[in-house]
Amino acid sequence: MTDEHSAKTRDSGSELISVDGRPFTDRVYKTQELPDTPTRSFRIAASSWTEAPEELLEAGEDLNEPVAYIRRIGPWLLWRAGPPVGRARYVAVAADASEVLSFELHGKRGVGAGADGRNHDRFRSWKESLRDHGPGESTAPEHPHQWPGEYTYCPLCATELETVEIYDHLRRRCPSCGFIHWRNPGVGAAVVVFDGEGKVLMVRRGPGSTRSGYWSIPAGFVDYGEEIRTAAARELLEETGLVAEVGDVMFVASNFHDPSKLTVGIWFAGTVTGGVLAAGDDADAVGWFALDDLPPLAFETDAVLFERLRGG
């Protein structure tokens, strides 16, 4: 960092410009030049960091927000896309860019895997994991599978499961009773409803939901023993307050957005027959949107369906 630049930073440091009012610097930064604490007069864009990994550069794309440098926490460099209060994404990058962690914040809660290898729903505990653990220092139990959400103990006899190869795949099996955890995906049902102006009905996912703060077509899991169209109508009613006749299948896709709950989704056409529009269940808002003016989408599969509906 040049003497002239350092002098400007010191001189303006007492101005206490609000975070949103601080301009982005167009200077190029190397890792050792990134300050330990936030500057008070400007912000550093991720694109200005010469060692920035691609995951960091893309972290604000779906938020339509630039990614700004926040501070150092131990061996981690902390960045944020979005406002300091509200919907935001924090990204922690190892100083050598060897590891990237993220935390999705919505209000006071969110979700993210910490440096300790555990999932956190509080931003403070996630930051504490960065303070207490460096890259590669996860304290979570070692596990041979990459996907979370697997059984550790047998649900039938409580024996610890072992990993074995079955039909060319590694699976969890009980050495005592023979139970095998097959990890079959769940089934989700969605209803696509349009109003008289050709606008599609969507819900915003509330706090605690996967991809909270983003919008999706009303959908949910099919209960055991439940007919799939009945499940689709039930989910629509619970999330939007509307009653609908569920018709033909419009789209089928595999969902990989939540590694702990892989699903196969089926989108049905629906026709509203009654009810009163109101957000409910795990949705905190509901609205109608034109296909060329959609809100930020929670799921890539919804985006694929909309692209098809637009004739893309």
C-alpha positions as MATLAB code, in Angstrom:
seq = 'MTDEHSAKTRDSGSELISVDGRPFTDRVYKTQELPDTPTRSFRIAASSWTEAPEELLEAGEDLNEPVAYIRRIGPWLLWRAGPPVGRARYVAVAADASEVLSFELHGKRGVGAGADGRNHDRFRSWKESLRDHGPGESTAPEHPHQWPGEYTYCPLCATELETVEIYDHLRRRCPSCGFIHWRNPGVGAAVVVFDGEGKVLMVRRGPGSTRSGYWSIPAGFVDYGEEIRTAAARELLEETGLVAEVGDVMFVASNFHDPSKLTVGIWFAGTVTGGVLAAGDDADAVGWFALDDLPPLAFETDAVLFERLRGG';
ca = [
       0.000    0.000    0.000;
       1.466    3.384   -0.973;
       2.240    6.113    1.586;
      -0.188    8.421   -0.199;
      -2.993    5.849   -0.009;
      -2.240    5.117    3.678;
      -2.334    8.817    4.480;
      -5.705    9.221    2.792;
      -7.073    6.270    4.756;
      -5.844    7.693    8.063;
      -7.089   11.174    7.271;
     -10.588   10.003    6.309;
     -10.777    7.318    8.989;
     -12.464    9.665   11.426;
     -15.260   10.625    9.037;
     -17.358    7.534    9.870;
     -19.103    7.346    6.510;
     -22.033    4.914    6.655;
     -21.297    1.468    5.219;
     -23.717    1.865    2.312;
     -22.311    5.308    1.557;
     -18.689    4.249    1.237;
     -17.561    4.107   -2.412;
     -15.704    1.131   -3.821;
     -12.008    1.630   -4.426;
     -10.693    0.848   -7.908;
      -7.267   -0.075   -6.574;
      -5.863   -3.602   -6.982;
      -5.085   -5.420   -3.721;
      -2.850   -8.353   -2.917;
      -3.698  -10.506    0.102;
      -1.085   -8.922    2.363;
      -2.466   -5.466    1.545;
      -6.017   -6.169    2.715;
      -6.554   -4.326    6.029;
      -7.276   -6.211    9.243;
     -10.307   -4.061   10.095;
     -12.901   -2.203    7.986;
     -11.931    1.127    6.472;
     -14.237    4.032    7.240;
     -14.027    5.854    3.926;
     -14.258    3.223    1.186;
     -15.009   -0.417    0.448;
     -12.873   -3.009   -1.318;
     -14.598   -5.012   -4.049;
     -13.897   -8.723   -4.382;
     -12.948   -8.061   -7.991;
     -10.088   -5.850   -6.730;
      -8.465   -8.724   -4.823;
      -5.893  -10.370   -7.070;
      -6.211  -13.788   -5.364;
     -10.037  -13.862   -5.294;
     -11.428  -17.353   -6.072;
     -14.276  -17.708   -8.538;
     -16.746  -18.683   -5.770;
     -16.191  -15.295   -4.134;
     -16.522  -13.316   -7.351;
     -19.866  -15.010   -8.035;
     -21.189  -14.736   -4.465;
     -23.317  -11.650   -5.113;
     -24.681  -12.460   -8.566;
     -28.073  -13.838   -7.506;
     -28.399  -11.054   -4.911;
     -27.615   -8.357   -7.485;
     -25.163   -6.972   -4.943;
     -21.399   -6.327   -5.111;
     -19.139   -8.357   -2.814;
     -17.239   -6.189   -0.323;
     -14.324   -6.931    2.002;
     -15.236   -6.835    5.703;
     -12.259   -7.884    7.876;
      -9.796  -10.589    8.829;
     -10.835  -13.239   11.345;
      -7.772  -15.268   12.223;
      -6.554  -16.906    8.990;
      -9.830  -16.084    7.203;
     -10.766  -13.093    5.037;
     -14.442  -12.183    5.475;
     -16.511  -10.719    2.615;
     -20.194   -9.817    2.266;
     -22.724   -9.450   -0.535;
     -25.847   -7.567    0.521;
     -26.678   -5.048    3.261;
     -25.230   -5.224    6.795;
     -28.757   -5.794    8.148;
     -31.230   -8.090    6.396;
     -30.759  -10.510    3.536;
     -27.035  -11.062    2.873;
     -24.399  -13.668    2.078;
     -21.109  -13.792    3.967;
     -18.122  -15.575    2.462;
     -14.999  -16.560    4.404;
     -11.941  -17.289    2.265;
      -8.692  -18.752    3.538;
      -5.875  -16.255    3.027;
      -4.319  -18.581    0.446;
      -7.764  -19.088   -1.198;
      -7.541  -22.829   -0.487;
     -10.941  -23.020    1.223;
     -14.205  -21.075    0.901;
     -17.091  -21.078    3.390;
     -20.376  -19.183    3.180;
     -23.250  -18.178    5.439;
     -26.709  -17.198    4.173;
     -28.140  -14.547    6.525;
     -31.809  -13.556    6.762;
     -32.365  -11.253    9.710;
     -30.733  -12.734   12.798;
     -30.710  -16.316   11.557;
     -29.379  -18.154    8.574;
     -27.506  -21.258    7.547;
     -23.919  -22.109    6.746;
     -21.163  -24.672    7.302;
     -18.504  -23.343    9.665;
     -14.754  -23.862    9.850;
     -15.457  -26.534   12.472;
     -17.279  -28.598    9.836;
     -20.653  -28.151   11.524;
     -23.798  -26.431   10.274;
     -24.675  -23.154   12.004;
     -27.966  -21.241   12.068;
     -26.568  -18.262   13.986;
     -24.195  -15.851   12.302;
     -22.328  -15.267   15.556;
     -21.541  -18.943   16.085;
     -20.468  -19.228   12.450;
     -18.013  -16.348   12.938;
     -16.760  -17.934   16.155;
     -15.953  -21.097   14.208;
     -13.741  -18.958   11.946;
     -12.039  -17.482   14.995;
     -11.383  -20.876   16.569;
     -10.546  -23.018   13.529;
      -8.261  -22.511   10.579;
      -8.621  -24.081    7.117;
      -8.575  -27.874    7.332;
      -9.154  -27.892   11.123;
     -12.705  -29.257   11.133;
     -13.633  -30.998   14.389;
     -16.679  -32.740   12.918;
     -16.484  -36.550   12.874;
     -14.819  -37.926    9.753;
     -17.260  -39.384    7.297;
     -16.609  -41.191    4.007;
     -19.537  -39.538    2.215;
     -19.680  -36.005    0.858;
     -23.424  -35.539    1.316;
     -24.814  -34.556    4.739;
     -28.029  -35.958    6.212;
     -27.029  -39.605    6.347;
     -27.733  -41.887    9.281;
     -24.882  -42.483   11.719;
     -26.693  -45.129   13.773;
     -29.160  -47.795   12.728;
     -32.763  -46.573   13.183;
     -33.851  -50.145   13.982;
     -31.302  -51.323   16.566;
     -29.103  -48.243   17.267;
     -25.863  -49.961   16.161;
     -23.321  -47.665   14.518;
     -23.524  -48.091   10.747;
     -20.576  -49.129    8.609;
     -19.755  -48.067    5.062;
     -19.806  -50.825    2.445;
     -19.959  -51.054   -1.327;
     -23.347  -52.240   -2.618;
     -24.175  -52.231   -6.327;
     -21.118  -50.082   -7.132;
     -22.056  -47.399   -4.552;
     -20.863  -46.739   -1.012;
     -23.794  -47.147    1.356;
     -24.378  -47.233    5.098;
     -25.278  -50.679    6.474;
     -25.909  -52.000    9.971;
     -23.451  -54.806   10.886;
     -25.931  -56.111   13.465;
     -29.361  -56.345   11.812;
     -28.446  -55.736    8.150;
     -30.426  -52.486    7.693;
     -29.226  -50.518    4.646;
     -29.658  -46.766    4.347;
     -30.486  -46.414    0.675;
     -30.777  -42.572    0.691;
     -33.635  -42.471   -1.793;
     -34.655  -38.909   -2.753;
     -37.925  -37.465   -1.496;
     -40.745  -36.416   -3.803;
     -41.860  -32.804   -4.051;
     -45.041  -31.530   -5.675;
     -45.529  -27.991   -7.024;
     -48.500  -26.186   -8.542;
     -48.066  -23.601  -11.319;
     -50.959  -21.130  -11.310;
     -51.496  -18.116  -13.593;
     -53.933  -15.243  -13.186;
     -55.975  -13.586  -15.937;
     -53.048  -11.354  -16.901;
     -50.642  -14.242  -17.383;
     -48.805  -13.646  -14.121;
     -47.536  -16.641  -12.157;
     -48.178  -17.197   -8.457;
     -45.033  -17.351   -6.282;
     -44.161  -17.435   -2.597;
     -41.204  -16.003   -0.704;
     -39.507  -18.536    1.510;
     -39.546  -17.539    5.158;
     -36.816  -17.683    7.836;
     -35.611  -21.205    8.513;
     -36.526  -22.442    5.031;
     -33.998  -23.533    2.437;
     -32.975  -20.397    0.496;
     -35.035  -18.121    2.748;
     -35.752  -14.679    1.342;
     -35.962  -15.993   -2.223;
     -39.056  -16.827   -4.264;
     -40.340  -20.122   -5.604;
     -43.395  -21.813   -7.052;
     -45.582  -23.117   -4.177;
     -44.376  -26.645   -3.423;
     -43.686  -29.176   -0.717;
     -43.039  -32.799    0.141;
     -45.495  -35.606   -0.534;
     -46.447  -37.345    2.721;
     -46.215  -41.120    3.024;
     -49.482  -42.615    1.710;
     -50.594  -39.334    0.118;
     -51.656  -39.135   -3.527;
     -49.310  -36.739   -5.307;
     -51.931  -34.337   -6.731;
     -53.594  -34.196   -3.331;
     -50.209  -33.267   -1.866;
     -49.713  -30.543   -4.474;
     -53.131  -29.024   -3.725;
     -52.484  -29.211    0.030;
     -49.144  -27.434   -0.250;
     -50.690  -24.707   -2.405;
     -53.443  -24.154    0.156;
     -51.024  -24.094    3.095;
     -48.613  -21.625    1.483;
     -50.995  -19.324   -0.414;
     -54.494  -19.818    1.009;
     -55.831  -20.739   -2.440;
     -57.778  -23.860   -3.428;
     -56.978  -25.253   -6.855;
     -57.799  -28.082   -9.201;
     -54.519  -29.828  -10.020;
     -54.146  -30.894  -13.621;
     -51.460  -32.153  -15.990;
     -47.741  -32.502  -15.344;
     -45.787  -29.526  -16.712;
     -42.230  -30.351  -15.691;
     -40.145  -32.976  -13.839;
     -36.615  -32.458  -12.505;
     -34.142  -33.608   -9.890;
     -33.318  -31.025   -7.192;
     -29.780  -30.848   -5.796;
     -29.929  -27.463   -4.014;
     -30.013  -29.042   -0.535;
     -27.474  -31.913   -0.272;
     -29.165  -33.237    2.891;
     -32.564  -33.561    1.166;
     -32.250  -34.486   -2.493;
     -35.638  -34.602   -4.174;
     -37.431  -35.287   -7.424;
     -39.841  -32.456   -8.158;
     -43.026  -32.648  -10.201;
     -44.674  -29.387  -11.317;
     -48.414  -29.550  -12.108;
     -50.660  -27.058  -13.859;
     -53.316  -25.696  -11.515;
     -56.581  -23.759  -11.765;
     -57.745  -21.704   -8.778;
     -61.266  -22.577   -7.642;
     -61.484  -20.754   -4.303;
     -59.743  -19.544   -1.178;
     -58.283  -16.212   -0.053;
     -54.745  -15.232   -1.047;
     -52.515  -15.111    2.051;
     -48.993  -16.351    2.817;
     -48.808  -19.243    5.245;
     -46.791  -22.239    6.484;
     -43.095  -21.640    5.624;
     -43.853  -18.756    3.197;
     -43.779  -15.169    4.488;
     -45.048  -13.433    1.328;
     -47.044  -14.300   -1.775;
     -47.517  -12.495   -5.083;
     -48.167  -12.604   -8.815;
     -45.303  -11.967  -11.248;
     -44.890  -11.568  -14.996;
     -42.533  -14.100  -16.564;
     -40.275  -11.277  -17.768;
     -40.175   -9.593  -14.351;
     -39.563  -12.359  -11.807;
     -38.211  -11.820   -8.278;
     -34.929  -13.440   -7.111;
     -35.488  -17.188   -7.500;
     -34.663  -19.757   -4.829;
     -34.168  -22.744   -7.099;
     -32.497  -23.375  -10.434;
     -35.207  -25.855  -11.424;
     -37.889  -23.141  -11.216;
     -35.670  -20.973  -13.413;
     -35.428  -23.773  -16.007;
     -39.214  -24.146  -16.048;
     -39.734  -20.403  -16.503;
     -37.243  -20.371  -19.353;
     -39.259  -23.085  -21.078;
     -42.505  -21.215  -20.467;
     -40.968  -18.134  -22.094;
     -40.089  -20.253  -25.101;
     -36.360  -20.317  -24.418;
];
